[in-house]
């Protein structure tokens, strides 16, 4: 199934959901674990009907869901097809159904609170070091340009190109994906805590923040998939 563009996701008007990194994310507030479990059971039945299921976690007062297709098709400029992890129409269809189920269970969505974490490693030798990190993170040394744990237990790790250098520098950084409506607040909180903006040339999509020791993190927003006012 073809991957959807950000504009197509925005046009779907999934009010309970936010596009973070590769997938759609939602959070619903629950008053008890049993309430959340009953909701998840209903979501499971809907997923059975559609042949597709979300990744789910239940916490204290909330249920988090992620929808993503691991067999989405991306076509490059030359028409070559690549299988990627991304949002497809089946994710949008199930997101709509889950929104209906949540309303039936009288659950309130909390889309502004969703977030996702990925790791980046800048290296000139990604092909050499990737198997080591794949083995550490997933138990298998099979690796490519990105390392993904199918169970979702650990964050995705991707490799950025970097030149060889002798001067020590930060190579790992954390990418924090947040809902568009809270990005400014998240950045302001980091600055109030002593952080500084290193690079905002791609804001609001990407804002690089450094701590007092110079360690960098990136606040990420998928602007293309956000609903336009």
C-alpha positions as CSV (number, residue, x, y, z in Angstrom):
1,X,0.0,0.0,0.0
2,X,1.3,3.4,-0.9
3,X,2.7,5.7,1.8
4,X,0.7,8.9,2.4
5,X,2.1,12.4,2.1
6,X,1.9,14.9,4.9
7,X,-0.7,16.8,2.9
8,X,-2.9,13.7,2.5
9,X,-2.6,13.0,6.3
10,X,-3.6,16.6,7.1
11,X,-6.5,16.4,4.7
12,X,-7.8,13.3,6.6
13,X,-8.6,15.6,9.5
14,X,-7.8,13.1,12.3
15,X,-8.5,15.4,15.2
16,X,-7.5,12.9,17.9
17,X,-4.2,12.0,16.2
18,X,-0.9,13.6,15.5
19,X,1.8,12.5,13.0
20,X,5.1,12.0,14.8
21,X,8.1,10.6,13.1
22,X,6.8,7.7,10.9
23,X,3.4,7.1,12.5
24,X,0.2,8.4,13.8
25,X,-0.1,8.8,17.6
26,X,-3.1,9.2,20.0
27,X,-3.6,9.3,23.7
28,X,-7.0,8.7,25.4
29,X,-7.6,9.5,29.1
30,X,-9.1,6.7,31.2
31,X,-10.3,6.6,34.9
32,X,-9.1,3.1,35.6
33,X,-7.0,0.3,34.1
34,X,-10.2,-1.8,33.4
35,X,-11.6,1.1,31.4
36,X,-8.5,1.2,29.3
37,X,-8.5,-2.6,28.9
38,X,-12.1,-2.6,27.7
39,X,-11.3,0.2,25.2
40,X,-8.2,-1.7,23.9
41,X,-10.3,-4.9,23.5
42,X,-12.8,-3.0,21.3
43,X,-9.9,-1.5,19.3
44,X,-8.6,-5.0,18.9
45,X,-11.9,-6.2,17.4
46,X,-11.9,-3.2,15.0
47,X,-8.3,-4.1,14.0
48,X,-9.4,-7.7,13.3
49,X,-12.1,-6.4,11.0
50,X,-9.6,-4.3,9.1
51,X,-6.7,-6.7,9.2
52,X,-4.4,-4.1,10.9
53,X,-3.7,-3.2,14.5
54,X,-2.1,-0.4,16.5
55,X,0.7,-0.6,19.0
56,X,-0.8,0.0,22.4
57,X,0.4,0.8,25.9
58,X,-1.7,1.4,29.0
59,X,-0.4,3.7,31.7
60,X,-1.8,5.4,34.8
61,X,-4.8,7.2,33.5
62,X,-4.2,6.9,29.8
63,X,-4.0,4.6,26.7
64,X,-1.4,5.4,24.1
65,X,-1.8,4.1,20.5
66,X,0.5,4.2,17.5
67,X,-0.5,3.4,13.9
68,X,2.1,2.7,11.3
69,X,2.4,0.3,8.3
70,X,5.7,-1.6,8.1
71,X,5.1,-2.4,4.4
72,X,4.4,1.1,3.0
73,X,5.6,1.7,-0.5
74,X,7.7,4.7,-1.4
75,X,8.6,5.5,-5.0
76,X,11.8,7.5,-5.6
77,X,12.2,10.0,-8.5
78,X,13.2,7.1,-10.8
79,X,10.1,5.1,-10.0
80,X,11.9,2.5,-8.0
81,X,9.7,1.1,-5.2
82,X,11.1,0.9,-1.6
83,X,9.3,-0.8,1.4
84,X,9.3,1.6,4.3
85,X,7.7,2.1,7.7
86,X,5.1,4.9,7.2
87,X,1.5,5.9,7.4
88,X,-0.8,4.4,4.7
89,X,-4.6,4.5,4.1
90,X,-5.2,1.5,6.4
91,X,-3.7,3.5,9.3
92,X,-6.0,6.5,8.5
93,X,-9.1,4.2,8.2
94,X,-8.3,2.5,11.6
95,X,-7.6,5.9,13.2
96,X,-11.0,7.0,12.3
97,X,-12.6,3.9,13.7
98,X,-10.6,4.2,16.9
99,X,-11.8,7.7,17.3
100,X,-15.4,6.5,17.0
101,X,-14.8,3.7,19.6
102,X,-13.3,6.2,22.0
103,X,-16.4,8.4,21.7
104,X,-18.6,5.4,22.3
105,X,-16.6,4.6,25.5
106,X,-16.8,8.3,26.5
107,X,-13.0,8.8,26.5
108,X,-11.4,12.1,26.0
109,X,-8.5,12.5,23.6
110,X,-5.3,14.3,24.7
111,X,-3.4,14.7,21.4
112,X,-1.2,17.5,22.6
113,X,0.5,15.2,25.1
114,X,1.8,12.6,22.6
115,X,5.5,12.4,21.8
116,X,8.0,10.1,20.3
117,X,11.8,9.7,20.7
118,X,14.4,8.7,18.1
119,X,18.2,8.6,18.3
120,X,20.6,9.9,15.7
121,X,24.3,9.0,15.3
122,X,26.5,11.1,13.1
123,X,29.3,8.9,11.6
124,X,31.4,8.6,8.5
125,X,31.3,4.8,8.9
126,X,27.7,3.8,9.3
127,X,28.0,0.5,7.4
128,X,30.8,-0.5,9.8
129,X,29.2,0.5,13.1
130,X,25.5,-0.2,12.3
131,X,25.7,-4.0,13.0
132,X,27.1,-3.3,16.5
133,X,24.3,-1.0,17.4
134,X,21.7,-3.3,15.8
135,X,23.0,-6.2,18.0
136,X,22.9,-4.0,21.1
137,X,19.4,-2.6,20.5
138,X,17.6,-5.6,18.9
139,X,19.8,-8.7,19.5
140,X,20.3,-9.1,15.7
141,X,23.3,-7.7,13.9
142,X,21.3,-7.2,10.7
143,X,21.2,-3.4,10.0
144,X,20.7,-0.8,7.3
145,X,20.5,3.0,7.3
146,X,18.1,2.8,10.2
147,X,17.7,0.4,13.1
148,X,14.2,-0.4,14.2
149,X,13.1,-2.8,16.9
150,X,9.9,-4.4,15.6
151,X,8.6,-4.7,19.2
152,X,9.0,-1.0,19.8
153,X,10.9,-1.6,23.0
154,X,13.7,0.8,22.2
155,X,13.8,4.0,20.1
156,X,14.7,3.9,16.4
157,X,18.3,4.7,15.6
158,X,19.3,6.3,12.3
159,X,22.7,7.3,11.0
160,X,23.6,10.8,9.7
161,X,26.6,11.4,7.4
162,X,29.6,13.0,9.0
163,X,33.2,13.7,8.0
164,X,36.0,11.9,9.7
165,X,37.5,14.1,12.4
166,X,40.0,14.0,15.2
167,X,38.5,16.7,17.5
168,X,36.1,15.1,20.0
169,X,32.5,16.1,19.4
170,X,29.0,15.0,20.1
171,X,27.9,12.3,17.8
172,X,24.7,11.0,19.4
173,X,21.6,13.3,19.6
174,X,18.0,12.8,20.7
175,X,15.1,13.7,18.5
176,X,11.9,14.6,20.3
177,X,8.8,14.5,18.2
178,X,5.9,16.5,19.6
179,X,2.5,17.8,18.5
180,X,2.6,21.1,16.6
181,X,0.6,22.9,19.2
182,X,3.1,22.3,22.0
183,X,6.4,22.8,20.2
184,X,6.8,26.4,21.2
185,X,6.0,25.5,24.8
186,X,8.5,22.6,24.8
187,X,11.2,24.8,23.4
188,X,10.4,27.6,25.9
189,X,10.6,25.2,28.8
190,X,14.0,24.0,27.7
191,X,15.3,27.5,27.3
192,X,13.9,28.5,30.8
193,X,15.8,25.5,32.2
194,X,19.1,26.9,30.8
195,X,19.2,25.5,27.3
196,X,20.0,27.6,24.2
197,X,18.9,27.5,20.6
198,X,21.8,26.3,18.4
199,X,19.9,26.2,15.1
200,X,16.4,27.2,14.2
201,X,16.9,27.7,10.5
202,X,14.4,24.8,9.8
203,X,11.9,25.8,12.5
204,X,9.2,24.9,13.2
205,X,10.1,21.5,11.7
206,X,13.4,21.3,13.5
207,X,14.8,23.3,16.4
208,X,18.2,22.3,17.8
209,X,18.6,22.9,21.5
210,X,21.8,22.6,23.5
211,X,22.2,22.1,27.2
212,X,24.8,23.9,29.3
213,X,27.5,21.3,28.3
214,X,26.8,21.7,24.6
215,X,24.9,18.4,24.2
216,X,22.2,18.8,21.6
217,X,18.7,17.6,21.1
218,X,16.2,18.4,18.4
219,X,12.5,19.3,18.8
220,X,10.8,17.9,15.7
221,X,7.4,18.7,14.3
222,X,5.8,17.2,11.1
223,X,4.5,20.5,9.8
224,X,3.3,18.9,6.5
225,X,0.9,16.6,8.2
226,X,-0.5,19.2,10.6
227,X,-4.0,20.5,9.9
228,X,-4.0,24.0,8.4
229,X,-6.1,26.7,10.1
